[in-house]
């Protein structure tokens, strides 16, 4: 029995964070604030989401793990230890340009399903047709 593939989300999150930083921009993440395990200041939640600046100049002790994102930051002059599951991160972007990546809920669809009689195999090569 093989182990299931790990989620791609934490790897893509770390890659985009590094790329955004290499470009000299500041990384912001969009988080589903109502997801289980999200610990953020409630007064900063809008429309069930929170946007967090995770740039190195804005946070301390940032950890972008495979399961959990956590860091220390200040919100309205108060220290907070922010913690959230990676699955609650809906996207990451550069504040200065808006360039980033949105994660879909089905970004990890799992292994391919085997063919069934209702789904015939399509091993034939594609063909092109000239339309005039």
C-alpha positions as CSV (number, residue, x, y, z in Angstrom):
1,X,0.0,0.0,0.0
2,X,1.5,3.4,-1.0
3,X,1.3,6.5,1.1
4,X,-0.9,9.3,-0.2
5,X,0.9,12.2,-1.8
6,X,1.4,15.2,0.4
7,X,-0.5,18.4,-0.3
8,X,1.2,20.7,-2.9
9,X,-0.1,23.8,-1.1
10,X,2.7,24.3,1.5
11,X,5.3,23.8,-1.2
12,X,3.7,26.3,-3.5
13,X,3.2,28.7,-0.6
14,X,6.9,28.6,0.3
15,X,8.0,28.9,-3.3
16,X,5.7,32.0,-3.9
17,X,6.9,33.5,-0.6
18,X,10.5,33.2,-1.7
19,X,9.8,34.5,-5.2
20,X,7.9,37.5,-3.9
21,X,10.8,38.3,-1.5
22,X,13.4,37.9,-4.2
23,X,11.5,40.5,-6.2
24,X,11.7,42.9,-3.3
25,X,8.0,42.8,-2.6
26,X,6.0,42.1,0.6
27,X,4.1,38.8,0.9
28,X,0.5,38.9,2.0
29,X,-1.7,35.8,2.5
30,X,-5.5,35.5,2.3
31,X,-6.8,33.2,5.0
32,X,-10.2,31.6,5.6
33,X,-10.6,33.1,9.1
34,X,-13.4,30.7,10.1
35,X,-11.4,27.5,9.3
36,X,-10.8,25.1,12.2
37,X,-7.5,25.9,13.9
38,X,-7.1,29.5,12.8
39,X,-5.9,31.8,15.6
40,X,-5.9,35.4,14.4
41,X,-7.2,38.7,15.9
42,X,-11.0,38.7,15.4
43,X,-11.3,42.4,14.9
44,X,-9.2,42.1,11.7
45,X,-11.6,39.6,10.1
46,X,-13.7,40.9,7.2
47,X,-16.2,38.8,5.2
48,X,-14.9,35.6,7.0
49,X,-11.3,36.3,5.7
50,X,-8.2,38.0,6.9
51,X,-5.3,39.3,4.9
52,X,-2.0,38.9,6.7
53,X,1.3,40.6,5.9
54,X,3.9,37.8,6.3
55,X,6.8,39.8,5.0
56,X,10.1,39.4,7.0
57,X,9.9,43.0,8.1
58,X,6.4,42.6,9.5
59,X,6.6,39.3,11.4
60,X,9.0,37.4,13.6
61,X,9.6,33.7,13.9
62,X,7.8,32.9,10.6
63,X,7.3,29.2,10.0
64,X,5.8,28.0,6.8
65,X,5.4,24.3,7.6
66,X,3.7,21.5,5.8
67,X,0.7,21.6,8.2
68,X,0.8,24.9,10.1
69,X,1.8,28.5,9.3
70,X,2.7,30.5,12.4
71,X,4.5,33.7,13.3
72,X,4.5,36.5,15.9
73,X,3.2,39.9,14.9
74,X,1.7,43.1,16.2
75,X,-1.9,44.1,15.6
76,X,-3.1,47.5,16.9
77,X,-0.1,47.6,19.2
78,X,-0.7,44.2,20.7
79,X,1.6,41.2,20.3
80,X,0.0,38.1,18.8
81,X,1.1,34.6,18.0
82,X,-0.7,33.8,14.8
83,X,-1.3,30.1,14.0
84,X,-3.3,28.6,11.1
85,X,-3.5,25.4,9.2
86,X,-1.9,25.6,5.7
87,X,-5.3,24.4,4.3
88,X,-6.8,27.7,5.5
89,X,-4.5,29.8,3.2
90,X,-6.5,30.7,0.2
91,X,-3.8,32.6,-1.6
92,X,-0.5,34.5,-1.5
93,X,0.3,37.7,-3.4
94,X,2.8,40.6,-3.6
95,X,1.1,43.7,-2.1
96,X,2.9,46.0,-4.5
97,X,1.8,44.3,-7.7
98,X,-1.0,42.0,-6.8
99,X,0.8,39.1,-8.5
100,X,0.4,35.8,-6.7
101,X,-1.4,32.5,-6.5
102,X,-4.9,31.5,-5.5
103,X,-5.3,28.0,-4.1
104,X,-8.5,26.1,-4.9
105,X,-10.2,23.8,-2.5
106,X,-9.6,20.9,-4.9
107,X,-5.9,21.6,-5.5
108,X,-5.1,18.1,-4.1
109,X,-7.6,15.9,-5.9
110,X,-5.8,12.7,-4.9
111,X,-4.5,9.9,-7.0
112,X,-6.1,9.4,-10.4
113,X,-9.1,7.1,-10.4
114,X,-8.9,3.9,-12.3
115,X,-10.8,3.6,-15.6
116,X,-14.3,2.2,-15.3
117,X,-16.5,0.6,-17.9
118,X,-18.4,4.0,-18.0
119,X,-15.1,5.7,-18.9
120,X,-13.4,4.1,-21.8
121,X,-9.7,4.5,-22.1
122,X,-8.5,7.1,-24.7
123,X,-5.0,5.9,-25.6
124,X,-5.4,7.0,-29.2
125,X,-3.5,10.0,-30.5
126,X,-5.4,13.3,-31.0
127,X,-6.3,14.2,-34.5
128,X,-6.5,17.6,-36.2
129,X,-9.2,18.5,-38.6
130,X,-8.9,21.4,-41.1
131,X,-11.8,23.8,-40.9
132,X,-12.5,26.1,-43.8
